[in-house]
Amino acid sequence: MRGRVSCWLVWCRDFGRRVRSLVSFWTSTFPFENRGQNLERRGFVMEPRSVLVTGGGGFIGKHLRPLLERQGLNVVSLDYRPAQPGSDPTCYQCDITDSQEVEAIFRTHRFEAVIHLASILPTASRQDPHKATKVNIAGSLNLLEAARRFQVNRMIYASSVSVYGTQPASSCVSEDQPSAPEDVYGAAKRYVEVLGEAYQLNFGVEFLALRIAMVVGPGTISATSPWRNQIFEYLGRAPQKEVLIP
């Protein structure tokens, strides 16, 4: 089975509902094993099923963790930023370009899946393409390799519509649209998609890439365009206003 790609657009108006849909999509696409329940019936005590979320301190990661926990999953998150005071002890500060740091987390926890959100975003990628390539490609490779070595069942990867390059404003992009990235960020995202497919074909690590579009909403911290965040912060504070995005 080849790796799969899906397109997603997340916007401010009903972000919570769309993240819940995203969780439902992930868990239905790659249903987590019920072997823990089976063993419990036979008298064994199993630890909760564990999922690793990289980029857990980011906008999507902060919304995703509680939703996964309500699905009965034990969530471990990592981010390059230090954990906030009072954070869950399973929130780690980690540089994913350091394979030893990544391996230490995989040795500490037994993961059934990895949801890989960590990334250097487009503006920062243009400012420092070397760092962006190191994080977005080499960091992703470290996670794929750890998943292979520690027999993690699957990885779900936050790719981007940037893999399509510039498209006419009037066009509707489908999953069959040829990829034509035009910047370092898009090229790195496409590279990891291909790399993930190779790991699935050769090593059995199930891989799904979601080509996510613009992610905005109250509380967004984005390296893409600060002015856009200000607009949505303002609109988000006015519940009587309806945000319409074509």
N, C-alpha and C positions, 0 to 999 in steps of 0.2 A: 504494500500500500504506500503510495507516494504521499509526501507531506502536503498538507492542505492550507489554502490561503483564503481568508474571508475579509471583506471590506466592512469597516464600521465607521459611522459618524456619530460622535457624541457631542451634544450641545447643551447650552445652559438651561433651556426651558424646562426640561424634565430629566436632568442628569441622573438623579437618584434612580428613577425608573429604568433608565438605560443601563446603568451599572448593574442593577439587579437582573436585567435581561442578559447582560454579558456573563454574569455568574451562572445563570441558568444555561446559557449556551455552552459555556466551558464544561460544566458538569455533565450536561447531556451528551456533548460531543465525545468527551473522554470520561465516561462514568467511572467513579472511583470504585475500587474492588470492595466487595462486601466480606472479604475473608475474615476481617476482625469480628464482625457479627457472628459468623459461623463458628469461629473458635470460642467466642464467649459462650455460645450455646453448649459447647462441649466442655465447659469448665475452665477454659484458659482465660487469663486476664491479658488484654491487649492494650497498648498505648493508643491514644487517639490517632487517627490517620493524619499525617503531616503533609503540609504543602509549603514550599518555599516561595515567597514573593520577593523578587529583587526590585529595587527602587520603591521600597515600601513607604518611604517618607514623602514620595511624590503625590500629586493630586489624585491620580487613579488609585495608587497603592493605599492611600489613607481611607478611601471609600471602599476599596475591595476587601480589606482585611476583615472588618466586622461582618460583612455579608457572607464571606466564606466561613467565618466562625459560626454564624447562624445555620449554616449547612451541616454543622457537626464536625467541621474540620479543625485540626490543630494547626495554626498558622505560625510560621516563622518568617520574619521579614528582615531584610538587610538593606542598608543604604550607605552611601559614602559619607553622609553627614552624621555627626554624633547623635545618638538617641536622646530624645528629650527627657528631662528629669521626670521621673514617675512613669516612664514608658514600661511596657511589658518587657520582662527580662529576655524574651525571645525576639527582641528587636536589636539586631546587631549592626555595628558600624563595620563596614567591610569594603575593601577595594577589590572589585571583581577582576582587575588586571593582575592581581597577586594570586597565583594559583594555590599557594600554600594557605592563604587566608580562606579562600573558597573551600579547599579540601577540609580545613579544620571544622567548618560548619557542617559539611556533609558527614564528617566522622561523628559529630555530636548528635545529629538527628538523622532519623531514617525517613527519607522523603518518598512519597508516592508520586509527586508531581512538582514541577517547577513552573511558576508563572514569571516570565522574565520581562520586567518593565523597565529596568535600569538602562539609561541611555544618555549620551550627550546630545542635546537638542540642536536644531538646525543653526540658529544664530551662533551659538558657541562652537559648533562644528566648523563654521566658516572662519571664525576667529582663530581657532587652533585645530587645524585639520589633523595634525599628528596625534594630539591627545584624543580627538574624537574617534579616529580610526583605532587607536589602541583600546579605548573603552568599548566602543560599539562592536568591534570585530573580535579583538583578542579576549576581551572580557566575556563575550558570548561564547567563544570557543572554550574558555576555562569552565564555564557552566555546563556546556554540552559534554565535555570530557569528564567532568565530575559525575554527571548524570549517567554516563556510560560505565564508569568505573564502579559506582556505587549502586548500579542496577535500579535507577529511577525509571519508572514506567513511561513518563511522558513529559514533554516541555511545551508550554504555550508561550509564544513569543509575540511581543508587541512590536509589530513592524509598522509601516507608515505608507500612506498614499504617495509619499515622496518617491517611491520606487517607480511611479508612472511618469515622473517628470512633469513639465508644464503641459496642461491640457486646455483646450478652448473652454471658456466659461460656460458656454451653452451645451457642452458635451456631457453625457452621462457615462461615467467610468464603470466598467464591469470588471469582474475578476479575470475575464479573458483578454483584457487589454494588455498589449505587450508592455513589458517594463522598459523604461528609458530614463533612468535617474540622471539628473543633471548636476547634482552637487555631492559633496562628500557624505553627507548624512543619508541621502537616498541610496547612494551606491553601497554604503555599509549595511543598510537595512536589507537590500536585495542580496548582498553577499551572505548574510547570516541566514536568510531564507534558504538559499541553495545549500549552505553548510548544514543546516538542520535537516534538510531532505536527505543529504548524504548520510548523516548519522542515523536517520530512520532506516534507510535502505541497507546500510552496512552493519549497524549495531543494534537495531531493534528499538531505539529510543523514539517513541511516537512523538511526532512534531507537528504543531499547528501554528501557523502565523496569521495574525489578525492585522490587516492593513488599516490601521486606525487613522481617521482624518482629524480635523480640528477638535481639540479637547478644551472646552472652556466652561467657566462657571464661577460662582462666588468662592473665593479662596484659592483660585488657581494661581500657582507660582510658575510662570512660564519664561523661558529664555528666548521665546520666539518674538513677541512684540508686546512690550509693557503697556502701550496705549490700549491694546485690545483688552487686556485684563482690567484696566480702569473702567472701560465701557461696561463690561459685564458685571463688575463689582457694583457699579451704580445701578444697573438694571436689576441685579439680584437683591438689592435692598428695597426694591419697590415691588412688592408682590402683586399689586394691582396691574402692573404692566405686563404685557404678553410679548415675549421675544419670538419673533418670527424669522426663521432662517429657511430660505428656499432650498 
